[in-house]
């Protein structure tokens, strides 16, 4: 499909926005402004925000991307991001959603999920996405089973089928005799390192 010169001028290719020196400097400046405010955001989130801002300005004003940078303010962008995060946290706290409830530290199923991370890292060749999916699915299923079979007063809500919760906990405890060690951060980190991986900040 042929494009008119008008389309080429007013439709900035977003992929090119990120390749400019101005974009990289804008991301760095915004991250620095956030750090001064004591707020942490993933660089990718900041980059996405800036790309959207510049693209929107370019399209709405009908100007080229390189001209849109004159309207960019790293301090103002950081302030908006910080305010947005603060509003979200305040709203979550008001709704009682600030932190998910944690199971008892001696919960054997939680220990099993934690213990599976180093093995999952080794088996997947360090595929963090696969590891997170594995943890999320197992935690999801554990929570589902606990919700149906482990809660007090839920006996009549699931019919005649279901798991024997106490038997399930005994079985897992037999599989993982050293339950409590997985709640020691240093032990878990050492197991991850033994699998050949470590987490470092770039």
trRosetta pair geometry for C-beta under 8 A, 3 or more apart (Angstrom, degrees):
i j d omega theta_ij theta_ji phi_ij phi_ji
3 7 4.4 -115 -173 79 100 132
3 8 5.6 114 123 -53 125 87
4 7 4.8 101 56 1 76 99
4 8 7.3 -143 96 -3 44 86
5 8 5.6 -55 -150 36 37 114
5 9 6.3 33 154 -20 68 108
6 9 5.9 -62 -151 37 28 109
6 10 6.2 -5 165 6 67 115
7 10 6.6 -71 -133 50 25 89
7 11 5.4 -6 179 6 67 124
8 11 6.9 -57 -113 46 14 92
9 62 7.9 34 125 -177 101 77
9 64 7.0 -71 -164 -77 72 85
10 58 7.9 160 -160 148 50 85
10 59 6.8 83 172 -130 82 59
10 62 5.4 -30 -117 -138 109 73
11 59 7.5 38 -109 -105 46 96
12 16 7.2 -120 176 62 83 111
12 17 6.7 70 145 -62 120 104
12 54 7.9 -93 104 130 159 91
12 55 5.9 -150 73 -126 120 73
12 58 4.6 9 -12 125 140 155
12 59 7.1 -114 16 -58 99 79
12 64 7.0 122 -89 -158 110 49
12 65 4.4 115 -139 -54 142 107
12 68 7.9 -60 -48 -4 163 142
13 16 4.6 70 86 4 101 109
13 17 7.6 -163 100 -21 56 79
14 17 5.3 -36 -158 10 48 120
14 18 7.6 40 155 -13 67 95
14 51 6.1 71 -164 177 102 115
14 55 5.5 -4 -100 -91 97 138
15 18 6.7 -59 -169 32 37 105
15 19 7.2 30 143 -19 66 113
16 19 5.5 -60 -152 34 45 115
16 20 7.1 54 155 -37 70 97
16 65 7.0 161 99 35 105 163
17 20 6.5 -56 -169 11 32 112
17 23 5.6 120 154 -84 67 140
17 51 5.2 122 105 -134 140 86
17 54 5.7 150 -149 90 130 134
17 55 6.4 -71 -61 -62 158 92
17 65 5.7 -135 -98 -155 86 145
18 23 5.3 -152 -128 136 31 160
18 47 6.8 48 -118 -176 108 115
18 51 6.3 -14 -64 -94 91 123
19 23 7.2 64 42 36 23 139
20 23 4.6 101 64 -1 86 100
20 24 7.3 -157 97 -2 51 84
20 65 7.6 -177 -23 126 153 124
20 66 7.5 -174 -129 -94 155 81
21 24 5.9 -58 -152 39 36 109
21 25 6.2 33 153 -17 69 109
22 25 5.8 -59 -148 40 29 110
22 26 6.2 34 153 -25 65 108
22 66 7.4 139 7 -129 154 66
22 69 4.9 -51 176 -112 147 153
23 26 5.6 -54 -148 33 30 114
23 27 6.6 30 155 -19 64 103
23 47 7.7 59 169 -144 103 87
23 50 6.8 140 -150 122 78 128
23 51 7.3 36 -142 -84 123 78
23 54 7.5 -87 -99 -1 93 164
24 27 5.9 -50 -150 33 32 111
24 28 6.5 30 153 -16 63 108
25 28 5.7 -56 -148 39 33 111
25 29 6.1 31 156 -19 67 108
26 29 5.9 -55 -144 38 28 109
26 30 6.2 26 157 -18 63 109
26 50 5.2 144 124 -158 125 147
26 54 8.0 107 86 -52 176 129
26 69 7.4 -127 -64 -137 132 101
26 72 5.8 -40 -123 158 129 149
26 74 6.2 -163 -153 -85 63 99
26 77 8.0 49 178 28 98 163
27 30 5.9 -59 -147 38 27 109
27 31 6.3 27 156 -18 64 108
27 43 6.4 60 175 -163 120 91
27 46 5.6 117 -145 116 81 113
27 47 5.2 6 -108 -87 130 79
27 50 6.0 -126 -77 17 73 156
28 31 5.9 -56 -148 36 28 111
28 32 6.4 29 153 -20 63 107
29 32 5.6 -55 -150 35 31 113
29 33 6.4 33 151 -20 65 105
29 74 3.7 -71 122 -117 113 164
30 33 5.6 -51 -147 35 34 112
30 34 6.4 36 152 -20 65 103
30 46 5.2 166 103 -168 128 124
30 49 8.0 -168 165 80 162 120
30 50 6.5 -149 -13 -66 157 124
30 74 4.6 -134 -71 -152 65 88
30 77 5.1 -48 -118 94 120 123
30 78 5.2 179 -157 -64 71 92
30 81 7.6 81 178 6 113 145
31 34 5.6 -52 -149 35 32 113
31 35 6.4 36 151 -22 64 104
31 41 7.4 -129 -113 62 75 94
31 43 6.3 -10 -85 -104 136 82
31 46 5.8 -147 -68 21 84 178
32 35 5.6 -51 -149 33 32 114
32 36 6.6 36 151 -21 63 102
32 74 7.7 20 56 156 94 138
33 36 5.7 -51 -153 31 33 113
33 37 6.8 24 150 -11 62 107
33 74 5.3 163 -19 140 140 95
33 75 5.3 -164 -132 -104 144 52
33 77 7.5 104 69 70 147 81
33 78 3.5 -148 108 -21 119 165
33 79 7.7 -65 151 -37 126 67
34 37 5.7 -65 -155 42 35 107
34 39 4.6 -91 -171 79 86 95
34 40 7.0 123 142 -95 119 22
34 41 5.7 -80 -164 14 165 104
34 46 7.4 -111 -19 -92 147 132
34 78 4.8 -144 -60 -144 69 108
34 81 6.5 -39 -97 87 116 130
34 82 6.5 177 -127 -64 77 102
35 38 7.5 43 -176 -75 34 24
35 39 7.6 -110 -74 56 23 56
35 40 7.7 50 -95 -89 65 64
36 78 8.0 48 48 151 98 156
37 78 6.4 162 0 152 136 114
37 79 7.7 161 -76 -95 155 56
37 82 5.0 -52 131 -101 155 154
39 78 7.6 150 62 -176 128 91
39 81 7.1 154 127 112 145 97
39 82 4.5 -150 -29 -110 165 95
39 85 6.2 139 -152 56 124 151
41 45 5.0 -112 173 76 105 125
41 46 5.3 116 106 -51 127 97
41 81 6.0 -39 -52 165 154 137
41 85 7.5 -132 -77 -61 101 142
42 45 4.5 92 64 0 88 104
42 46 7.3 -162 92 -3 48 83
43 46 5.6 -57 -150 39 37 111
43 47 6.1 40 152 -23 70 107
44 47 5.5 -52 -145 36 32 114
44 48 6.4 35 154 -21 64 103
45 48 5.8 -51 -149 33 30 111
45 49 6.5 32 152 -20 63 106
46 49 5.7 -56 -151 35 32 113
46 50 6.4 27 155 -15 66 107
46 81 7.1 -7 -104 -99 80 164
47 50 6.0 -57 -146 38 30 107
47 51 6.2 31 156 -21 65 108
48 51 5.8 -55 -146 36 29 113
48 52 6.4 28 156 -18 63 107
49 52 5.9 -59 -153 36 28 110
49 53 6.4 30 151 -21 64 107
49 77 6.8 136 127 -170 122 111
49 81 6.6 5 -145 -83 176 116
50 53 5.5 -52 -148 34 34 115
50 54 6.3 26 159 -14 68 106
50 72 7.4 46 -150 -139 96 129
50 77 6.6 33 -89 -158 84 157
51 54 6.2 -58 -146 40 28 104
51 55 6.1 25 158 -16 64 113
52 55 5.9 -59 -142 41 27 110
52 56 6.0 28 159 -21 64 111
53 56 6.0 -62 -150 36 24 109
53 57 6.4 21 157 -16 63 108
53 72 6.8 105 121 -110 128 92
53 77 6.8 -71 -46 -108 167 119
54 57 5.9 -54 -146 36 31 110
54 58 6.2 32 155 -20 64 109
54 65 6.1 54 156 -151 112 88
54 68 5.0 119 -160 113 75 132
54 69 6.7 7 -124 -78 117 63
54 72 6.6 -10 -84 -73 93 122
55 58 5.7 -57 -149 36 29 113
55 59 6.3 22 157 -15 65 109
55 65 7.5 -13 -93 -108 53 103
55 68 8.0 113 -62 125 15 172
56 59 6.0 -60 -146 39 28 106
56 60 6.0 18 162 -13 67 113
57 60 6.1 -61 -138 42 25 104
57 61 5.9 -1 172 5 65 117
57 63 7.6 -34 136 54 82 109
57 68 4.3 132 97 -152 116 113
57 71 5.2 -176 -150 69 152 143
57 72 7.9 -130 7 -61 162 77
58 61 6.7 -71 -138 49 17 92
58 62 8.0 78 167 -92 49 5
58 63 5.7 -109 -138 74 60 69
58 64 6.7 -29 -141 159 110 14
58 65 5.0 -19 -92 -87 148 57
58 67 7.6 118 -112 65 83 85
58 68 4.3 -68 -66 -54 82 144
59 62 7.5 18 -178 -72 27 44
61 68 7.2 157 47 -101 128 89
63 67 4.3 -96 160 84 122 130
63 68 5.9 155 90 -61 110 78
64 67 4.9 90 61 8 78 103
64 68 7.2 -135 101 -15 42 88
65 68 5.4 -51 -151 24 37 117
65 69 7.5 51 154 -33 62 89
66 69 6.4 -35 -167 4 37 114
67 70 6.4 -32 180 6 53 112
68 71 5.9 -55 -174 32 58 109
68 72 7.3 68 134 -37 73 98
69 72 5.2 -41 -157 10 53 122
72 77 7.3 -5 -167 -37 81 130
73 76 3.8 48 96 18 119 114
73 77 6.3 164 88 -16 62 85
74 77 5.7 -57 -146 37 30 112
74 78 6.2 30 156 -19 66 107
75 78 5.8 -55 -148 37 29 110
75 79 6.3 31 153 -22 63 107
76 79 5.6 -53 -147 34 32 114
76 80 6.5 33 154 -20 64 103
77 80 5.9 -54 -152 33 31 109
77 81 6.5 28 152 -16 64 107
78 81 5.7 -57 -148 38 32 110
78 82 6.1 31 155 -19 67 109
79 82 5.8 -55 -144 38 29 110
79 83 6.2 29 157 -19 64 108
80 83 5.8 -55 -144 38 29 110
80 84 6.2 31 155 -22 63 108
81 84 5.7 -55 -148 35 28 113
81 85 6.5 27 155 -17 63 106
82 85 5.9 -56 -149 36 30 109
82 86 6.3 29 154 -18 65 107
83 86 5.7 -55 -146 37 31 111
83 87 6.3 32 155 -20 65 106
84 87 5.8 -55 -148 35 29 111
84 88 6.4 30 154 -20 63 106
85 88 5.7 -54 -150 35 32 112
85 89 6.4 29 155 -17 66 106
86 89 5.9 -56 -147 38 31 109
86 90 6.2 30 155 -19 65 108
87 90 5.8 -56 -146 38 29 111
87 91 6.2 29 156 -18 64 108
88 91 5.8 -58 -148 38 28 110
88 92 6.2 27 155 -20 65 108
89 92 5.7 -54 -145 36 30 111
89 93 6.3 31 156 -20 64 106
89 98 7.1 56 -164 -122 72 95
90 93 5.8 -55 -148 35 29 110
90 94 6.5 31 154 -20 63 106
91 94 5.8 -55 -150 33 31 112
91 95 6.5 15 156 -6 65 110
92 95 6.0 -67 -150 45 30 101
92 97 4.5 -95 -162 81 80 93
92 98 5.0 121 123 -83 101 57
93 96 7.6 39 -176 -74 32 24
93 97 7.7 -101 -63 54 21 58
93 98 4.4 36 -93 -64 67 124
102 105 7.9 25 139 -67 120 65
103 107 4.1 8 131 -30 125 161
103 109 7.6 -17 107 65 170 98
103 110 5.3 -173 65 -43 128 135
103 146 7.6 -96 -99 -131 128 169
104 107 4.9 130 65 -44 76 90
105 110 8.0 -102 -146 82 29 144
105 180 7.8 49 136 -129 97 78
105 183 5.2 81 -175 -142 97 160
106 179 6.4 65 -161 124 69 131
106 180 6.5 -22 -113 -87 81 87
106 183 7.8 -71 -82 -19 43 152
107 110 4.2 65 87 10 110 111
107 111 6.9 177 93 -12 58 85
108 111 5.4 -54 -151 36 38 116
108 112 6.3 44 150 -26 68 102
108 169 5.5 128 34 -157 125 74
108 172 4.2 140 128 106 123 116
108 173 4.7 -91 -103 -70 154 74
108 176 6.3 157 -163 64 95 117
108 179 5.2 -71 -108 -120 77 131
109 112 5.4 -47 -149 30 37 116
109 113 6.7 39 151 -19 64 100
109 142 4.7 156 153 -142 135 130
109 146 7.7 -153 52 -58 157 117
109 168 7.8 11 -67 139 119 107
109 169 7.2 -79 -31 -107 95 72
109 172 5.7 -49 -76 -155 64 174
110 113 5.7 -50 -152 33 35 111
110 114 6.4 33 151 -16 65 106
110 142 7.5 151 -68 146 57 159
111 114 5.7 -57 -148 40 32 111
111 115 6.0 32 155 -21 67 110
111 172 7.9 134 63 150 100 116
111 176 5.7 173 115 125 118 151
111 179 4.6 -155 -16 -156 176 74
111 180 7.6 -55 -102 -61 139 20
111 182 4.3 125 -150 57 83 137
111 183 6.8 -63 -97 -40 92 88
112 115 5.7 -55 -142 38 28 112
112 116 6.5 33 156 -27 61 107
112 138 7.8 -129 111 168 98 134
112 172 5.5 -81 -47 -162 138 117
112 175 7.2 41 -106 90 117 123
112 176 5.7 -152 -85 -18 79 149
113 116 5.9 -57 -154 27 29 114
113 117 7.7 45 150 -38 58 90
113 135 6.0 92 -178 -143 102 76
113 138 5.1 169 -111 112 99 125
113 139 5.6 70 -134 -72 157 82
113 142 6.8 -85 -51 -15 128 153
114 117 6.2 -39 -169 0 39 113
114 182 4.5 135 92 167 127 119
114 183 7.4 120 50 -74 171 52
114 188 6.1 -64 171 -114 112 129
115 118 7.4 -51 -175 28 44 99
115 119 7.5 28 142 0 68 113
115 176 6.2 -175 1 -121 165 136
115 182 5.0 -71 -60 -104 89 142
115 191 7.6 -64 -140 152 60 168
116 119 5.6 -67 -156 49 49 110
116 120 5.5 52 150 -28 81 110
116 134 6.8 -131 132 138 124 121
116 135 7.3 170 84 -90 111 74
116 138 6.9 68 53 14 157 173
117 120 5.6 -58 -143 37 28 112
117 121 6.4 33 158 -23 64 103
117 131 6.2 65 -146 -170 74 115
117 135 6.4 21 -87 -77 94 120
117 188 7.5 38 58 -168 129 104
117 191 7.9 100 78 104 90 117
117 192 6.8 -26 117 -88 108 100
118 121 5.7 -52 -151 31 32 114
118 122 6.6 27 155 -15 64 105
118 188 7.7 -162 -39 -166 113 63
118 191 4.1 -102 -49 139 159 98
118 192 4.9 -130 -97 -85 93 49
118 194 6.8 27 -166 64 138 92
118 195 4.3 -175 -171 -36 85 135
119 122 5.8 -57 -151 38 33 109
119 123 6.0 26 156 -15 68 111
119 195 7.2 -139 -74 -104 25 132
120 123 5.8 -56 -139 41 29 108
120 124 5.9 11 166 -5 66 115
120 130 7.0 -162 172 118 103 92
120 131 4.6 129 121 -118 121 81
120 134 5.0 -165 -133 71 148 159
120 135 7.6 -145 40 -46 168 84
121 124 6.4 -70 -141 46 20 97
121 126 5.9 29 -171 -98 83 46
121 128 7.9 13 -113 -90 88 58
121 131 5.6 19 -75 -90 68 139
121 192 6.5 63 19 -142 161 79
121 195 4.8 91 84 129 115 148
121 196 7.7 -171 127 59 110 80
121 197 5.1 -106 168 20 139 148
122 125 7.9 28 177 -68 27 30
122 195 4.2 -118 -56 -157 101 103
122 196 6.5 103 -105 26 85 107
122 197 7.9 -142 -68 -6 62 112
124 127 3.8 -98 152 37 117 103
124 130 4.3 -178 -136 81 152 140
124 131 6.2 -143 37 -53 149 82
126 196 7.6 -89 -65 99 107 101
126 197 5.5 158 -109 -93 98 130
127 130 4.0 41 108 16 117 116
127 131 6.6 158 93 -18 64 85
128 131 5.4 -54 -148 36 37 115
128 132 6.2 35 156 -19 69 104
129 132 6.0 -57 -149 36 28 108
129 133 6.4 28 154 -18 64 108
130 133 5.8 -54 -147 37 30 112
130 134 6.3 34 153 -22 64 107
131 134 5.7 -56 -152 34 29 113
131 135 6.4 26 153 -16 65 106
132 135 5.7 -54 -146 38 32 109
132 136 6.0 32 156 -20 67 109
133 136 5.8 -56 -142 38 28 111
133 137 6.2 25 161 -17 65 109
134 137 6.2 -57 -145 37 24 106
134 138 6.3 17 160 -12 61 112
135 138 6.1 -64 -148 42 26 106
135 139 6.0 21 158 -16 66 112
136 139 5.9 -60 -144 41 26 107
136 140 6.0 31 155 -25 64 109
137 140 5.5 -52 -145 34 29 116
137 141 6.4 25 157 -16 64 106
138 141 5.9 -54 -146 38 30 108
138 142 6.2 32 154 -21 64 107
139 142 5.6 -52 -144 37 32 113
139 143 6.2 32 156 -18 64 106
140 143 6.0 -59 -152 37 26 109
140 144 6.3 27 151 -21 63 108
141 144 5.5 -53 -146 35 33 114
141 145 6.2 30 157 -17 67 105
142 145 6.0 -55 -147 38 29 108
142 146 6.2 27 155 -17 64 109
143 146 5.7 -55 -143 39 30 110
143 147 6.1 35 156 -24 64 107
144 147 5.7 -55 -149 33 27 113
144 148 6.6 9 159 -5 62 109
145 148 6.2 -67 -149 44 29 99
145 149 5.5 -28 175 30 69 116
145 150 7.0 61 125 -13 71 107
145 163 5.9 8 -163 25 110 143
145 165 7.8 154 148 -107 93 85
145 168 7.3 -151 152 177 137 172
146 149 6.8 -76 -117 59 19 75
146 150 4.0 -39 -150 38 63 133
146 151 6.9 90 152 -43 66 80
146 165 7.4 87 -121 -131 57 119
147 150 7.3 13 -19 46 16 88
147 151 6.0 12 -155 -26 35 125
147 154 7.5 161 158 -116 49 166
148 151 7.5 75 -4 15 2 104
148 154 6.4 -167 -163 149 32 141
148 157 7.5 -134 -143 95 70 104
148 158 5.0 91 -173 -87 102 142
148 162 6.1 -148 136 -131 108 114
148 163 7.9 90 93 26 104 92
149 154 7.4 -119 -85 95 14 128
149 158 7.0 -45 -74 23 68 170
149 162 4.9 165 -95 175 105 110
149 163 4.4 11 -139 58 172 87
149 164 7.6 -107 -178 -74 126 4
149 165 4.6 168 134 -65 95 98
149 168 7.5 76 112 3 140 145
150 154 7.9 26 62 42 31 137
150 165 4.2 140 -92 -134 74 144
151 154 4.2 71 75 -16 101 131
154 157 4.9 -66 -165 34 69 120
154 158 6.6 42 151 -16 96 107
155 158 7.6 -86 -167 31 24 94
158 161 6.9 -103 143 74 95 64
158 162 4.7 74 116 -70 138 130
159 162 7.4 153 70 -31 71 102
163 167 7.5 -140 169 64 83 100
163 168 5.3 33 159 -49 128 133
164 167 3.7 40 99 19 117 119
164 168 6.4 163 85 -21 61 83
165 168 5.6 -55 -150 32 31 113
165 169 6.5 27 155 -16 65 104
166 169 5.8 -54 -150 36 33 110
166 170 6.4 34 151 -19 65 104
167 170 5.6 -53 -149 36 34 112
167 171 6.3 37 152 -23 66 104
168 171 5.7 -53 -150 33 31 112
168 172 6.5 26 155 -15 64 105
169 172 5.9 -54 -147 38 32 108
169 173 6.3 35 153 -22 64 108
170 173 5.6 -56 -148 36 31 114
170 174 6.5 33 153 -22 64 104
171 174 5.8 -55 -155 32 31 111
171 175 6.7 28 149 -17 64 105
172 175 5.6 -55 -151 36 37 111
172 176 6.3 -12 163 25 71 104
173 176 6.6 -75 -136 65 26 74
173 177 7.2 64 165 -105 63 42
173 179 6.2 -35 -126 -55 77 130
174 177 7.2 8 -152 -73 28 77
176 179 5.6 94 118 -84 104 68
176 182 7.6 -18 178 -17 136 136
178 181 4.5 4 151 7 110 122
178 182 7.6 122 115 -23 83 84
179 182 6.7 -68 -177 24 39 105
180 183 5.8 -59 -165 32 52 110
180 184 7.5 56 142 -27 71 97
181 184 5.7 -48 -166 19 49 116
181 187 4.9 -129 171 161 88 169
182 187 6.8 -112 -98 100 30 123
182 188 6.1 76 -157 -78 60 100
184 187 4.0 66 82 8 109 112
184 188 6.7 169 84 -12 57 84
185 188 5.9 -60 -149 39 31 109
185 189 6.1 29 156 -19 68 109
186 189 5.7 -53 -142 38 30 111
186 190 6.2 34 156 -22 64 106
187 190 5.8 -55 -150 35 28 112
187 191 6.5 30 151 -21 63 105
188 191 5.7 -55 -153 33 32 112
188 192 6.6 33 150 -18 65 102
189 192 5.6 -52 -151 34 35 112
189 193 6.4 35 151 -17 66 106
190 193 5.6 -54 -148 39 33 113
190 194 6.2 38 151 -24 65 104
191 194 5.5 -49 -146 33 32 114
191 195 6.7 36 151 -22 61 101
192 195 5.7 -54 -158 30 34 113
192 197 5.7 -73 169 78 85 91
192 198 6.9 117 122 -95 106 49
192 199 7.9 -13 142 -15 147 92
193 196 7.8 90 177 -43 35 10
193 197 7.1 -122 -104 70 32 44
193 198 5.6 32 -102 -77 82 95
